[in-house]
């Protein structure tokens, strides 16, 4: 386990030495009285001088870089914080992965968590990072200190870089997923720069915020977990690579381009750890409490001083792809079952990349698309083979269905959720049987938020009907 530097605090003055012996002679006491009077007069003069002096200085310039002329104390203890110079310097350090430059702007309680972050990015194979002031929501400093919401992220080996020949709106740009943090900044240069002295996660933590990581990087996959679960990570690395390669090759063969070439996924056999990643455990209920895997969409950085042009930035309406997590229930039934879960989540991940500014489409569109492709993976290109999990589930569901398309409410009940997944996926299989481009269908529905039936009418002349779908299901799985 790496050793992280301990926070540094100003040294305290040593206590005065203790005297030994009896009472002091009278002449010593008289001399002491004279000295006390002199000190009182001197203190009064200092007080008068202080009343006419300038404000309290900011950070000690000796603790900050001065080569470029920055690091000067504030002329006023209160003012407007822009952090322009600080943001530029941190982004320059992150672009070059210059650790010394980066940590010349970090001190105190911020050293340990940011050292952990930096070391974990190295393990995830990062090429560069990004820092954003997140729109300067708290744009003032008081008492030479700013408390600021910031974003920090990196282009890791598992982050998508959109191919330049893609018709994607971010073609040629890399995604650097960022997380939100709260930084305490000792302000200098009248709000233009400063020293980060405190650092904490603002919302839900990412795995790299909590413990040192272990990772296996292959051609299309980055499989990661904590150091004490390295054997688990090793055990799923080959399966994850096979799943990732299948997803990439499927998109390349069917659409001409795969906008994600490698996927980042985290694994743990510890439910508490699994539930600590990107989520508030108090919000987990129903069937989600038993989930096997989850795709968490990631945020992209807000525009900020020094953020490179080739890193996609934006607001809350755009994602930077997604990160897959797999927990105990996704690992409990053997590697084949785990691989199906991985494939399902990687389909979600590339779906997020393809449509970075998505409307809320609901589970029929998103879970149906992932389940449909998961079944094709199981059947080596054939949908819902008789002995596959999806095929078995569909045969049971068809017996009880009323002929209606699945609805979002079908996902609420843990007893019905297996049918909800399988039947949603079967709508895509039915659409494919009609000659509809299901890749365009899934992407357009995710972008607009329209239903699959509405979207089919928007992109072509073929109509998806409940009667047609129910008849197709009955003939294939009845």
N, C-alpha and C positions, 0 to 999 in steps of 0.2 A: 504494500500500500504506500503511495507517495506520501512524503512528509510535507505538510504545508506550513509556510512560515506563520509563526504566532503573531497576533496583532501587536503593534508597537504603541506604547503609551509614553507620554512625557515622564521623565524621571522625577520623582518627588524629592524635595529637599530633605537631607538627613535631619533627624531630631537633634535638638541642642544637647551638648554633653551634660551629664549629671555631675554636680559638684559634691564633694565629700568634705567632711569636717564640721567644726562648730560655727558659731556666729561670726560675721565679718567684723573687722575693726571699724571704729567710728569714722576715721578719715576716708575709708573706702566708701562708706555709706554717704558721706557728704559729697564726695566726688561724683557718685552715682546720681545724686539729686541734681547737680549742675548739668550732667549729661542729659538727664531726662528733660529739663527745661529747654536745652539746646535742640533736642530732637523734636519737641513740640513745635518750636518756632520753625524749624526746617520743614516739618510736615505741613504747616500752614502755608508756607511759600509754595510747596509742591502742589497743594490743593488749589491754590489760586491759579497756578500755571496750568493745571489740568483743566480748569474750567474754560480756559481760552484755547485749549489744544484741540486738534482734530479728532475724529472718531477712532474707535478701536480698530486696529489693523486687522486684515484678513489673515489667510494662511501664511505661515512663515515662508518667505520667498526661498529660503534655503532648502525647503522640502519639495520644491517644484522645478521643472525644467526652465531654464532661462536662456538657452541658446538662441531662441527666436524672439527674445524680448518679452516673453510672457512670464507670469509668475509673480507679478507685482501685487502688493497689498491693495485692497480697495480704498478709495478715497472717502467712501461713506460706508457704514456698516449695513445699510439697507438700500435696496435698489432693485433694478430689473435684471433678471438672470436670463441670458440668451444661450450661454454655453457654446457659442459658435466655435471658439478655438478648441475647447475641450472635445467637442464632437469631431472636429476635423482631425485632431491628433489621435484620438482613439480609433477612428476609422482608418487612418493611415497605418497605425500599428496592426490593426486587424487584417487589413488588406495584405500586408507583408508578413503577417504572423510574427511580428517583432515583439517578443515577450518583454524585453527590457524597456522598450518605449511604452508599451501598454501599462506596465506596472509602475512606471515613473509617475503616472497619474492616479495611482491607487495606493491607499494606505489604511492603517488602523484596522477596524473590523471587516473591511471589504476585502482584505488580502486573501483570507482563507477561502471564502466561497468562490471568488473569482479565479483563484488558483485551481480549485477543483473543476470549475467550468472549463478553463483553458486546457487542462490535462485531459479531460474527457473529450474535448473536440479533437485533440491529437489522436486519441484512440479511435474516434469515428472517421478519421481520415479527412479532416477538413482542408480546404484549399484557401479559404479566407473567411473573414467574419464581418459583421456589420453592427453598428451601434446607432440608436436613434433616440432623440429626446422626446419622441412620442407626442409631438405637437405642442410641447411646452404648456401643459395644463396648469402647472404651478410655476408661473413665470417670474415670481418675485423671490428675492432672498432677504432674510432677516438675520441680523446679528452675524453677518458674514457666512450664513449657512443657507443652503437650498435643500429642500426635500422634493425630489423630482421623480415622476414616473418615467421610466426609460425602457427601451427594448434592446435586447442583445440576442444575436443569433449567428449562425454560420452556414456556409455552403459545405456540407459534409459530403462524404463519398456517396451517401444515400439521398442527396438532394437533387431534384430534377434540374437539368439545364435544357431548356426547350431548343430542339434542333433549329438551325437557321432556315432550313428548307420547309419548315412547318408553316401552316396557315394560322397557327395559334397567335393570339394577340401579344404574347410575350416571347415570340420567336427570337432566339439569340440571347436571351437573358437567363440568368441563374436564379433559383429560388434559395433564399436564406431564411428558413423558418425562424421566427423570433419568439421569445417569451417575454412576459412583462415582469419588471422588477421595480423596486423602490430604492433609489440611491440617495444617500446623504452626501452632500457635496460641500466641502469647505471652499467657498467662492473666492476667486481672485480676479484681478484685472477688471474691476467694476462690472462683474457679471459675465465676462466673455470666457472665462476659464475657471479652473478649480481642481481640487483633489477629491476623488471619491473616497470617503472615509467610512461609509456604511453601505451595506448591500443586503437586500432580502427579497425573496420571491413575493410578488404582489398578488398573484392569483393561485392557480393550481400548479404544482411543480412538475417539471420534466424529469425524466430519469437522471439526466446529467447534473441536476441541481442537488442530488441527494447523496450519492455514493460514487466511488470510483468504478468505472465501467471496464468491461471486457468485450471485445468485438472480433468477429470474423468477417473479413471483407472479400467478396468474390466478384465475379464479373457483373452480376446483375443484382446482388443482394448485400446488405450490411446487416448482419445478425448480431444483436448486442444484448447484454444483461450485466449484472453486477459481478464483481470479481469472484465472489464465493459461489456463484452459479455458472462458472466457466464451462464445466462439463455439460451442463444443460445446453448452453449456447453452442458448443461444439456438436452436440448430438442432433441439432435441428438445422445446422448450417447447410448441409448438402440438400436437404429437402426444400429449404427456402430458396436456394439457388435454382433448383429445378422448377419450382413454381414461378419464380420471377422470370426465368427465361421463357417459360410457356406464355406468360402474359405479354411480354415484350414481343415475342415472335407472332402471337395472335394478332396484336394490333398492327404490327408492321405488314403482315400478309393481307389483312382485311381492309386496312385504311391507308396503307402506304407509309405510315410514320407512327412510332411510339414516342410520345412526348415525355415519357419517363423511361430511363434506361436502367435504373437501379433503385431498389426500394429499401428503406430503413425500417427495421422491426426490432422490438424489444420483447424479451421473454423472461418470465419468472414463474416458479412453482409455488410461490408464496402469495396467498390471496391478498394480504395486506399491502404488499409491495405493488402488486398488479393494480389494486384499487387506489394507489396513491399517484398514479401517473396520469396527468392531464385532467384529473377529475376530482370532484369533491365527494368523498365516500358517503357523506350524509345524503347525497342526492340519488344514490343507487337504490332502486327498489324493483319489485316485480321480477320479470324474467331477466332483466339486465343484470341483476345480482348474480346470475348464473352464467353470464356471457362467457364465451370461449375466447373471443378476440374482439378487438375494437380498432377502428380507424379514426384517429383524431385529426380533423383538419387543422392546419397550422396557419398562423398569421404571418403576413409579410411586413417589413418595416415601414413606418411612416417616413416620408421624405425628411432628411435631416442633413446638416452640414457634413460633407465628406462622404456620404453614401455613394458608392460607385454607380455609374449609369447602367452598367451591365447586370446589376442586381435589381430584380423586380420589386418595386415599392408600391405603396398604395394605402388604402384605409381599411376599415373593418369589412368592407363589402367584397374583398378579394382574398383568396387563400394563397398559400404557398405550398400547395399539395397537402399531403397528410402523412402521419407516422402511425405504423401498425403496432399494436401491443397484443400479446398472446399470454393468457394466464393459465392457472391450473386446469380449468375445465377444457382448455384447448390442447392440453398436453397429456390428459389422463387416459386416452383410449388408443394409444399407439401412434406411430409416426405417420401412417396413412391418413388417419383422421386429422392429425395435426396439419398435415400438408394440405388437406382440403380447406381447413380453416385459413391457412396462410394464403392460399390461392384466392379465396373469397375476399380477404382483406386487401390483397394487392390489386384486385379489380377495383375495389372502392378507391384505392390510392390513385390509380391512373385516371379514374373517372373525375376525381377532384382536380387533377392537373389539367385535364382536357377542358374543364368548365370552371375556371377560377372565380368567375362572378356568377354564382348560381342563385336561382330562386329556391324557395323551399319546395322541393318536389315530393317529399314524403317517401315512406318506405316501399311502396309498390314500385316506384321508379328505381330507387337506389338498391334496396335489398333484392329486388327481383333481378336486376342486372347482375349483381354479384353472384346470386344463387344460380342463375342460368349459366353463367360462365364456369362456375364451380362444377356444375354437372357435366359440362363439356370436357373439363379437365379430367374428371373421374372416368368418363367414357372414352377418353382418347379421341375426342372430336365428335362423339355420338351423344346426343342428349338423352338423359334419364334412361340408361340401359336398365334392363329388368332387375339385375342384381345390385345396382347401385343404390346408395342411400336415397337419392332424390327419387328414383323410380319406385322404390318401396313406399316412400312417404306419399307420393302422388296416388298410388293405387288405393291407399287407405283414405285419402282425402276425397277422391272422386266419389266414393260410396256415400259420403255424408253431405256433399256440396249441394246447394240449391240452384246452381246455374248462374249465380251472380259473380261478377268480377270481385276479387278480394278488395277489402277496404282497409284503410289505416287502422281502424279499430280492431281488426283481427290480430294485430300485433300486441294488443294490450294484455291478453290472457295467456299465461304461461302454458296452458293446456292446448291452446290453438296455434301457438306461434310457429310450430314446425310446418303446419299446413299453410300458414300465411306466407312463409318464405317460399315454399315449394310452388304454391299456386301463383305467386307473383312472378317467379321465374318462368313459369309455363306460359305466361302471357307473351313474353319475348320469344319463346320457342314457337308459339302459334304465329306470331307476327313474322318470324323468319320463314315459316312454312308458306306464307302468303307472298314471299318475295320482298318484304319490307326490309330496308337497310336498318338492322337493329342497332348498329353503332350510331348512326345518325339519330335514330329514335331515342336512344338513351341519353345522348348528349343534349339534344334539343329539349327533351322533357326536363332534364336537370337545369338547363339554362332558363327556361321559361316558367317552370313550375306547373305546367299543364299536365293533365293526365295522359297516359299512353294512348288512349283512344283519341283524345283531342289532338295529340301530337302527330299521330299517324295520318290524320286528315290534313294537317298543316304541311307535312313533307311529301305527301303523295296522294294518289287517288284511291288507294286501297283502304277499306274500312274495317276496323276491328270491332266486332260485335260480340255481345255476350253469348248469343245463340251459336255463333260460329265457333267461338272458343270452347264452349261447353261440349259441343258435338265433337270437336277435335280431341278434347281430353277423354271423352267417353270411348272414342274409337281406339285411342292409343293406350289408355290406362284403366278403362272400365272392366 
